[in-house]
Every structure is written in structure tokens, then in C-alpha cells.
Amino acid sequence: QADMSTTMTETADNEWESASITVAAEGVYRYYVACGFADGEAVDYFDVVVDTTAPEVGWIEDGNVSYSNTTLSAAWSASDNLTDVVGYLYSIGSRTGYSDVLNWTNTTEDEVIAENLLLKNQSIYYWNVQAVNEVDYVSKIKSSDGVFIDASGNGADPDLNASDVGDIDYNICSNGVLDDDE
């Protein structure tokens, strides 16, 4: 149980101005208030959430390959043990943690399509994501495992204009012969 202390200041006869609560650990605390009136007493309560930790990004799915050199897509998840995740920051880079392709951008969505990018064919790019909770704590950066750009067809086909998000087994042809698993 956390140590709790309460302080109230009397401003006039039976009138109180403020209160403060000190807790030793994060959690959800129920605070009861009792007020005495000439015709009886009124009791109410409210919950105080004390969150001192940042959320965590669980996973990022960016597909294994993109056939476009201008568009990428990704989805991710994040959680926080006490407060809601209310937003995300994301970037795209040529290395994990980098934002040299797309600068850090705010969103409330957990799926994003980034367009008008300048991606080099036969390269790997990484999504970087941070989560933000209700008390504005920001998670550590989590990076995807990368998406390979195969824009040999130049990405002009609108049906092939984003990376495939989901479980994909994609093996890059390494010997010049197209096998069943490529």
C-alpha cells in the first residue's frame, strides 16, 4: 500500500481551498471526499491515475518487400499499463532509428501509408515508431526489420504501389533462376 498524505487549507469558517495527494508508487488511487452540510453529509470519490512510465511499442509490420520506390506502408501496436496510448511518432530511414527518408511525423493512427518518397531500388528501409500516452510520456524508438525495395517495374502500377503489410514469406532470388519460393 502506498503512503498517502492529504493537505487542505481552510480559507474561512468551514471553507477549504485546496488539497494535495502524495503517493509512493504509480497506480490507480481512489480518493474519498466527505462534506458536512446543515442537512447531512455528502460523500463522493474520484480516481487519480498516477502514471510515471512510458508506453511500449509491441511490433511493427512493414511487409518484406515493396514494388514501389515512392510509397511504403506499415502498421504497429503499442500499449501502456495505466493510461491509453493516444498518438504515435513515426519516421522512415535508411538505417534503424534514422529519419533521413521521412522526418518524424505525428499521427493518432496505427496504420500509415507514406507517399511521395524517394526510395533507392534494391535498398532496405526501416520504419521507426514511438508511442505517446495520455500523460505525454513517449516510448523508446522501436524500428521495423526493414522493407526491401524491388522497383524493377518502376512502381508505376497503382496496384503495386505500397508494401504488403502482413505475414509474407518473400525470398529474394539469389541465383538468377526463379524458384517456387521466390
C-alpha positions as CSV (number, residue, x, y, z in Angstrom):
1,Q,0.0,0.0,0.0
2,A,1.3,3.4,-0.9
3,D,1.9,6.2,1.6
4,M,-0.7,8.9,1.2
5,S,-0.9,12.3,2.7
6,T,-3.5,15.0,2.4
7,T,-3.3,18.7,2.9
8,M,-6.2,21.1,2.9
9,T,-6.2,24.8,3.7
10,E,-9.1,26.5,5.5
11,T,-9.8,29.9,3.9
12,A,-12.9,30.8,6.0
13,D,-15.2,29.1,8.5
14,N,-15.8,25.6,7.1
15,E,-14.5,26.5,3.7
16,W,-11.5,24.7,2.2
17,E,-9.5,25.8,-0.8
18,S,-7.1,23.1,-1.9
19,A,-5.9,19.6,-1.5
20,S,-2.8,17.6,-2.5
21,I,-2.1,13.9,-2.6
22,T,1.3,12.3,-2.4
23,V,1.7,8.7,-3.4
24,A,4.8,6.5,-3.3
25,A,4.1,4.4,-6.5
26,E,2.2,4.6,-9.7
27,G,-1.2,3.1,-9.9
28,V,-4.9,4.0,-9.6
29,Y,-5.9,5.6,-6.3
30,R,-9.5,6.2,-5.1
31,Y,-9.8,9.5,-3.2
32,Y,-12.9,10.0,-1.0
33,V,-14.3,13.4,-0.1
34,A,-16.8,13.9,2.7
35,C,-18.5,17.3,3.1
36,G,-20.7,18.2,6.1
37,F,-23.8,20.3,5.5
38,A,-26.6,21.5,7.8
39,D,-28.9,18.8,6.4
40,G,-26.4,16.0,6.4
41,E,-23.2,14.8,4.8
42,A,-22.3,14.2,1.2
43,V,-19.6,11.7,0.3
44,D,-18.1,11.3,-3.1
45,Y,-14.9,9.9,-4.6
46,F,-12.8,10.2,-7.7
47,D,-10.0,8.1,-9.1
48,V,-6.5,9.5,-9.5
49,V,-4.2,7.7,-12.0
50,V,-0.5,8.1,-11.4
51,D,1.4,7.0,-14.4
52,T,5.2,7.5,-14.4
53,T,6.2,5.2,-17.2
54,A,6.2,5.5,-21.0
55,P,4.2,3.2,-23.2
56,E,5.9,0.4,-25.2
57,V,5.7,-0.3,-29.0
58,G,5.0,-4.0,-29.3
59,W,5.5,-4.7,-33.0
60,I,5.9,-3.0,-36.4
61,E,4.8,-4.7,-39.6
62,D,6.1,-3.1,-42.8
63,G,6.0,-6.0,-45.2
64,N,9.1,-7.7,-46.6
65,V,9.1,-6.1,-50.0
66,S,7.8,-3.0,-51.8
67,Y,7.5,-2.8,-55.5
68,S,7.3,1.0,-55.4
69,N,10.1,3.4,-55.0
70,T,7.7,6.2,-53.8
71,T,5.3,4.5,-51.3
72,L,5.6,2.4,-48.2
73,S,3.0,1.3,-45.6
74,A,3.2,0.0,-42.1
75,A,1.1,-1.0,-39.1
76,W,2.1,-1.2,-35.4
77,S,0.8,-1.8,-31.9
78,A,1.6,-0.2,-28.6
79,S,0.4,-0.4,-25.0
80,D,0.6,1.2,-21.6
81,N,-0.2,-0.4,-18.3
82,L,-2.1,2.5,-16.8
83,T,-3.2,5.1,-19.4
84,D,-4.3,5.0,-23.0
85,V,-1.9,5.3,-26.0
86,V,-3.2,8.5,-27.7
87,G,-0.7,9.0,-30.5
88,Y,2.4,7.9,-32.3
89,L,5.5,9.4,-33.9
90,Y,7.0,7.7,-36.9
91,S,9.8,8.1,-39.4
92,I,11.4,6.2,-42.2
93,G,15.2,5.8,-42.6
94,S,17.9,4.0,-44.4
95,R,19.0,2.6,-41.1
96,T,17.2,1.7,-37.9
97,G,16.5,4.9,-35.9
98,Y,17.2,7.2,-38.8
99,S,14.8,9.7,-40.3
100,D,16.7,10.5,-43.5
101,V,13.8,9.5,-45.8
102,L,10.8,10.8,-43.9
103,N,11.1,13.1,-40.8
104,W,9.3,12.3,-37.6
105,T,5.6,12.7,-38.1
106,N,2.7,12.7,-35.6
107,T,-0.4,10.5,-36.0
108,T,-3.2,9.0,-34.0
109,E,-3.5,6.0,-36.4
110,D,-1.7,2.7,-36.0
111,E,-1.6,2.2,-39.8
112,V,0.1,4.6,-42.2
113,I,0.8,4.9,-45.9
114,A,3.7,7.2,-46.7
115,E,3.7,8.6,-50.2
116,N,6.0,10.7,-52.4
117,L,9.1,9.1,-51.0
118,L,12.4,8.9,-52.8
119,L,13.5,5.3,-52.3
120,K,16.5,3.7,-53.9
121,N,15.8,0.4,-55.8
122,Q,17.4,-2.7,-54.2
123,S,17.7,-1.0,-50.8
124,I,16.2,-1.7,-47.4
125,Y,14.3,1.0,-45.4
126,Y,13.1,1.0,-41.8
127,W,10.1,2.3,-40.1
128,N,10.7,3.8,-36.6
129,V,7.8,4.3,-34.2
130,Q,7.3,5.8,-30.8
131,A,4.1,5.7,-28.8
132,V,2.7,8.6,-26.7
133,N,0.3,8.0,-23.7
134,E,-2.3,10.3,-22.1
135,V,0.2,12.0,-19.8
136,D,2.6,12.7,-22.7
137,Y,5.2,10.1,-21.9
138,V,7.0,8.9,-25.1
139,S,8.2,5.4,-25.6
140,K,11.7,4.4,-26.7
141,I,12.1,4.1,-30.5
142,K,11.3,0.8,-32.0
143,S,12.4,0.0,-35.5
144,S,11.0,-2.4,-38.0
145,D,13.0,-5.3,-39.5
146,G,13.1,-3.4,-42.8
147,V,11.4,-3.5,-46.2
148,F,13.3,-4.3,-49.4
149,I,12.6,-2.1,-52.4
150,D,12.2,-4.0,-55.6
151,A,11.0,-1.3,-58.0
152,S,12.3,-3.0,-61.2
153,G,8.9,-2.3,-62.7
154,N,9.5,1.3,-61.5
155,G,6.4,1.3,-59.2
156,A,4.2,2.8,-61.8
157,D,1.4,0.2,-61.4
158,P,-1.0,1.6,-58.8
159,D,-1.9,-1.9,-57.7
160,L,1.7,-2.4,-56.6
161,N,2.2,1.0,-55.1
162,A,2.7,0.0,-51.4
163,S,4.5,-2.6,-49.4
164,D,2.4,-5.6,-48.5
165,V,1.6,-5.4,-44.8
166,G,1.0,-8.8,-43.2
167,D,2.6,-12.2,-42.9
168,I,4.6,-12.6,-46.1
169,D,7.3,-15.1,-47.0
170,Y,9.4,-13.4,-49.6
171,N,12.7,-14.8,-50.7
172,I,15.0,-12.7,-52.9
173,C,16.3,-14.6,-55.9
174,S,20.0,-15.0,-55.3
175,N,21.0,-17.3,-58.2
176,G,19.2,-15.8,-61.2
177,V,16.8,-18.7,-61.5
178,L,13.2,-18.2,-60.4
179,D,12.4,-21.0,-57.9
180,D,8.9,-21.8,-56.5
181,D,9.7,-20.0,-53.2
182,E,10.7,-16.7,-54.9
